[in-house]
Structures are given as structure tokens and as C-alpha cells.
């Protein structure tokens, strides 16, 4: 048994007073639940989103990237440039302060900066193939990649995810009968 598993089981035993077998069963079940479900089992939304006001290159996104200082700002700028270079002909909008990248107004990814990390998120990330196993999150539809300045930048894996997400949005637009809901920023 791996050392980290033993530590988790012992910790559980100390906290709850359970037997070793019961604590081990709990730890294993929890690990199974936390595992990312396969892409085939992810549900599909009943409707699609579209942002009003998406433009070819939104100056608000450049201003947002410049406003974040230090190594975190460099990571954020690198992500924005990666998305821009991977998907030519996309639209952009700063929705509620965060850069959203769209095709025909329909989002395929977004970037959000936090005090210690930056997230590159995917609106329908639960359906994306992730051979590098870098997607995080357990939501019904969305997934994200958490990047910190001290971690290595997985550029090739991120580019594949961004390109696949954009490809899926393009294919949806070509005949998807689902309802399209338009969103506008709360500030407007």
C-alpha cells in the first residue's frame, strides 16, 4: 500500500475512531468519487450561451492582463497569448472582469486571475479529452486548469485543449438545434 494512502487511513482513524478496514474503505471510495469521469458520461447542456458585444480583439483584455503585476501577470499574459495564437479568428469579451474567448459570441474558454494562481477554464470542459490529466473540477459541465507561476507551463497540452474546445464550438454552430441564450454583462 502506498505511504500516502496509509497516512490518509491513519488520519481518518484518529479523527473518527473507526477501524482500519472502515477507514480504508472510506478513503478508497472518496478517491473513486474524486476521479474525473470519462468524457463520454458528461452531460450536454440543454441550451448554448452567446455573449453580446464580443469583438475581434477587446482592449479591456489587454488592460486586464497589464493590471496584474509580477509573475502572476506574466502567466496570465502568456495564457491570453496562447489562446490568441491557437485559435485565429476568435472573438473576445471581458465578461464580469474576466477575459472570455468566443467564436461567434459563443464562449470556448476563459481566463481568471486569483491572488496566487490563474485558471484557464473551459465552458464544456467535462466533455474534453484530457490525456495529460491537467483538467480540474467536478462540476457538471465546466473544468479548468490551475496554473501557478512556480509550476511548469504545459503549453502544448493547453494548446490542444483550447483548440479542441474551439473546434467543438464551431461544430455546434453548424446545425445544433439547441436554444441559444444571450448574456450581457451586468455592468451594461
Secondary structure as GFF3:
##gff-version 3
##sequence-region A 1 188
A	DSSP	alpha_helix	3	16	.	.	.	ID=ss1
A	DSSP	alpha_helix	20	34	.	.	.	ID=ss2
A	DSSP	three_ten_helix	39	41	.	.	.	ID=ss3
A	DSSP	beta_strand	47	51	.	.	.	ID=ss4
A	DSSP	alpha_helix	59	67	.	.	.	ID=ss5
A	DSSP	alpha_helix	70	86	.	.	.	ID=ss6
A	DSSP	beta_strand	91	95	.	.	.	ID=ss7
A	DSSP	beta_strand	98	103	.	.	.	ID=ss8
A	DSSP	beta_strand	106	113	.	.	.	ID=ss9
A	DSSP	beta_strand	118	122	.	.	.	ID=ss10
A	DSSP	three_ten_helix	125	127	.	.	.	ID=ss11
A	DSSP	beta_strand	143	147	.	.	.	ID=ss12
A	DSSP	alpha_helix	155	173	.	.	.	ID=ss13
A	DSSP	beta_strand	179	183	.	.	.	ID=ss14
###
